[in-house]
């Protein structure tokens, strides 16, 4: 691992924003939950999200509202047992710590499974952005503590661009790590994107600076070179 200070590798001090579902974890946990329980009506909601007739916030809220609160512990156990952590994640966190680079989890996932999965890695809770949950009623209710600011009208639910804008472009070299539709808007703001899956396709389509990756080991290797491809 390089001992070169990060401020000599990048034009401005870097900050990392990392997606959770399908990025830190090997699978998209919301998709996995819906495939596991198959509540009536979920396919129609997914279709509406894909067609963008429902926003991410509306769609995620509607899907979880199909599930009874009695499933809370079962769902949490299912995700913890099946999600899997992408190889190299501890090494990426170690790199950030060594180089004093802030690392933020920006997740469209839900707190009752995001926090337990991340607990072993010692990430400060104020560096984890995700949606909340309410199990007081009959059905699961998703809450939205990190909604869009006045500059975003995508109705994201957990608005990644709002978080990114708290770190001005002139002061930070903004690096996004992600894989899917919830990362598209953030990728447009980033100086560099580490991409997988649909996000790679979108970055190619839009001509955004990006480096495809499979594991976090790949990302650490590129970060040691200032993000340059080898």
C-alpha positions in Angstrom: 0.0 0.0 0.0 1.4 3.4 -1.0 2.7 5.7 1.7 2.5 8.7 -0.5 0.1 11.3 1.0 -3.1 11.5 -0.8 -2.8 15.3 -1.3 0.1 14.7 -3.6 -1.9 12.2 -5.7 -5.0 14.3 -6.4 -5.5 17.9 -7.5 -7.6 18.5 -4.4 -8.2 16.6 -1.1 -10.2 13.5 -2.1 -13.4 12.4 -0.5 -15.1 9.0 -1.2 -18.9 8.4 -1.5 -19.7 4.7 -1.7 -23.0 3.0 -2.6 -24.0 0.0 -0.5 -26.4 -2.4 -2.2 -24.6 -4.2 -5.0 -21.4 -2.2 -4.3 -20.3 -2.8 -0.8 -22.5 -5.9 -0.8 -22.4 -8.5 -3.5 -26.1 -8.3 -4.1 -28.8 -5.6 -4.2 -30.5 -6.3 -0.9 -33.8 -4.6 -1.6 -34.1 -6.7 -4.8 -33.2 -9.8 -2.9 -35.8 -9.1 -0.2 -38.5 -8.6 -2.8 -37.5 -11.8 -4.7 -37.5 -13.7 -1.4 -40.9 -12.7 -0.2 -42.6 -11.9 -3.5 -45.4 -9.7 -2.0 -48.4 -9.3 -4.3 -48.1 -6.2 -6.4 -44.3 -5.8 -6.2 -43.6 -6.6 -9.9 -45.9 -3.7 -10.9 -44.0 -1.3 -8.6 -40.6 -2.4 -9.9 -41.9 -1.9 -13.5 -43.0 1.6 -12.6 -39.6 2.4 -11.1 -37.8 1.2 -14.2 -40.2 3.2 -16.4 -39.7 6.2 -14.1 -43.4 6.6 -13.6 -42.6 6.2 -9.9 -39.7 7.9 -8.2 -37.2 5.9 -6.2 -38.7 7.2 -3.0 -42.2 6.3 -4.0 -41.2 2.9 -5.3 -39.1 1.8 -2.3 -41.8 3.0 0.1 -44.5 1.2 -1.8 -42.6 -2.1 -2.0 -41.8 -2.2 1.7 -45.4 -1.2 2.5 -46.4 -4.6 1.1 -44.5 -6.4 3.9 -45.8 -6.9 7.4 -43.7 -5.5 10.3 -43.7 -9.0 11.9 -41.0 -9.9 9.3 -38.5 -7.4 10.6 -36.1 -9.8 12.3 -36.5 -12.4 9.6 -35.7 -10.0 6.9 -32.7 -8.6 8.7 -31.3 -12.1 9.3 -31.9 -13.0 5.7 -29.9 -10.0 4.5 -27.1 -10.5 6.9 -26.8 -14.2 5.9 -27.0 -13.7 2.1 -25.7 -10.2 1.2 -21.9 -10.9 1.2 -19.3 -8.2 1.4 -17.3 -7.4 -1.8 -13.6 -8.4 -1.5 -11.2 -5.6 -0.6 -13.7 -3.5 1.4 -11.6 -3.6 4.7 -8.5 -2.7 2.6 -10.3 0.3 1.1 -11.3 1.5 4.5 -7.7 1.0 5.7 -6.4 3.1 2.7 -8.8 5.9 3.6 -7.7 5.9 7.2 -4.0 5.8 6.3 -4.4 8.7 3.9 -6.9 10.7 6.0 -9.5 10.5 3.2 -13.1 10.8 4.4 -15.2 7.8 3.5 -19.0 8.1 3.3 -21.6 5.4 2.7 -24.4 6.8 0.6 -27.1 4.1 0.5 -30.6 3.8 -0.8 -30.9 0.9 1.5 -32.7 0.7 4.9 -31.2 1.3 8.3 -32.4 -2.0 9.9 -30.1 -4.0 7.6 -27.5 -1.4 6.5 -26.2 -0.7 10.0 -25.9 -4.4 11.2 -24.0 -5.3 8.0 -21.5 -2.3 8.4 -21.1 -2.6 12.1 -18.0 -4.9 11.9 -16.1 -2.2 9.9 -16.2 0.6 12.5 -17.5 3.3 10.1 -18.8 6.2 12.2 -22.6 6.4 12.1 -22.5 10.0 10.9 -20.6 8.8 7.8 -23.5 6.4 6.9 -26.4 7.9 5.0 -29.4 5.6 4.4 -33.1 5.5 4.6 -34.9 4.9 7.9 -37.7 2.5 8.9 -40.7 2.5 11.2 -42.1 -0.9 12.5 -44.9 0.5 14.7 -47.8 -0.2 12.4 -49.0 -3.3 10.6 -46.9 -2.8 7.5 -43.2 -1.6 7.2 -43.0 2.1 6.7 -39.8 3.6 5.2 -38.7 7.0 6.5 -36.6 9.6 4.6 -34.1 11.5 6.8 -32.0 12.5 3.8 -34.3 13.9 1.2 -33.4 16.0 -1.8 -32.3 19.6 -1.4 -33.6 22.5 -3.5 -31.1 21.6 -6.3 -32.5 18.1 -6.8 -36.0 17.2 -8.0 -35.6 13.5 -8.6 -37.4 12.5 -5.4 -34.5 10.2 -4.5 -35.5 9.3 -1.0 -31.9 9.2 0.1 -30.4 11.9 -2.0 -26.8 11.2 -2.9 -26.3 14.5 -4.8 -27.4 16.4 -1.7 -24.7 14.7 0.3 -22.1 15.2 -2.4 -22.9 18.9 -2.7 -21.9 19.4 1.0 -18.3 19.0 -0.3 -17.8 21.8 -2.8 -16.0 20.9 -6.0 -13.5 23.7 -5.6 -12.4 22.2 -2.2 -12.6 18.5 -2.8 -11.8 15.9 -5.4 -15.1 13.9 -5.3 -14.9 10.2 -6.0 -18.1 8.1 -6.3 -18.2 4.3 -6.1 -21.4 2.7 -7.4 -23.3 0.4 -9.7 -26.9 1.4 -10.6 -29.6 3.9 -11.2 -29.4 5.5 -7.8 -25.8 6.5 -8.6 -26.5 8.1 -12.0 -27.1 11.7 -10.7 -24.2 11.6 -8.3 -21.8 10.4 -11.1 -22.5 13.6 -13.0 -21.1 15.6 -10.0 -18.1 13.4 -9.3 -14.6 14.1 -10.5 -14.0 10.3 -10.8 -16.4 7.4 -10.8 -15.5 3.8 -9.9 -18.3 1.9 -11.6 -19.9 -1.5 -12.0 -22.9 -2.8 -14.0 -25.5 -0.3 -15.1 -23.4 2.7 -13.9 -20.6 1.7 -16.2 -23.0 1.8 -19.1 -24.3 5.2 -18.1 -20.9 6.7 -17.6 -19.9 5.5 -21.1 -23.1 6.9 -22.5 -22.5 10.3 -20.9 -18.8 10.4 -21.4 -18.1 10.6 -17.6 -14.6 9.9 -16.2 -14.9 6.4 -14.8 -12.9 3.2 -14.1 -14.8 -0.1 -14.0 -14.0 -2.3 -11.1 -14.9 -5.8 -9.7 -13.4 -5.7 -6.2 -12.3 -3.0 -3.9 -8.7 -4.2 -4.4 -9.0 -2.7 -7.9 -10.0 0.6 -6.4 -7.2 0.7 -3.9 -4.7 0.0 -6.7 -6.0 2.9 -8.7 -6.2 5.2 -5.7 -2.5 4.6 -5.1 -1.9 6.0 -8.5 -4.1 9.0 -8.1 -7.1 7.3 -9.8 -5.1 6.7 -13.0 -5.6 3.5 -14.9 -2.7 1.2 -15.0 
